Amino acid sequence: MLCFLIKFLGLICHYLRLLSSIYVYGWWLLQLNRLVKIESCWVFLQRHIVLFVYR
């Protein structure tokens, strides 16, 4: 019975670690996505400013 409990707790810990790593990974992906959006927006603005200036 005790062995089963220890295995069960180990499994729970394993899944919690897996979930937290997935969560952190997802958070980093979101941050990167936000950065890429800002970057592409900035490039878009620069392109339009350049086009406007050289027109």
C-alpha positions as CSV (number, residue, x, y, z in Angstrom):
1,M,0.0,0.0,0.0
2,L,2.8,2.4,1.0
3,C,4.7,1.5,-2.2
4,F,1.6,2.3,-4.3
5,L,1.2,5.7,-2.5
6,I,4.8,6.6,-3.2
7,K,4.4,5.6,-6.9
8,F,1.2,7.6,-7.1
9,L,2.9,10.7,-5.5
10,G,5.8,10.3,-7.9
11,L,3.4,10.2,-10.9
12,I,1.6,13.3,-9.6
13,C,4.9,15.1,-9.2
14,H,6.0,14.0,-12.7
15,Y,2.8,15.3,-14.2
16,L,3.0,18.6,-12.3
17,R,6.6,19.1,-13.5
18,L,5.5,18.3,-17.1
19,L,2.6,20.8,-16.8
20,S,4.7,23.5,-15.4
21,S,7.3,23.1,-18.1
22,I,4.6,23.2,-20.8
23,Y,3.2,26.3,-19.1
24,V,6.6,28.0,-19.1
25,Y,7.2,27.0,-22.7
26,G,3.8,28.4,-23.7
27,W,4.5,31.6,-21.9
28,W,7.8,32.0,-23.7
29,L,6.1,31.3,-27.0
30,L,3.6,34.0,-26.2
31,Q,6.3,36.5,-25.3
32,L,8.2,35.7,-28.5
33,N,5.0,36.0,-30.5
34,R,4.4,39.4,-29.0
35,L,8.0,40.5,-29.8
36,V,7.7,39.3,-33.3
37,K,4.4,41.2,-33.7
38,I,6.0,44.4,-32.4
39,E,8.9,43.8,-34.7
40,S,6.8,43.3,-37.8
41,C,4.7,46.3,-36.9
42,W,7.8,48.4,-36.5
43,V,9.2,47.2,-39.9
44,F,5.8,47.9,-41.5
45,L,5.8,51.4,-40.1
46,Q,9.4,52.0,-41.2
47,R,8.6,50.8,-44.7
48,H,5.6,53.2,-44.9
49,I,7.6,56.1,-43.6
50,V,10.3,55.4,-46.1
51,L,7.8,55.2,-48.9
52,F,6.1,58.4,-47.7
53,V,9.4,60.3,-47.5
54,Y,10.7,59.1,-50.9
55,R,7.5,59.6,-52.8
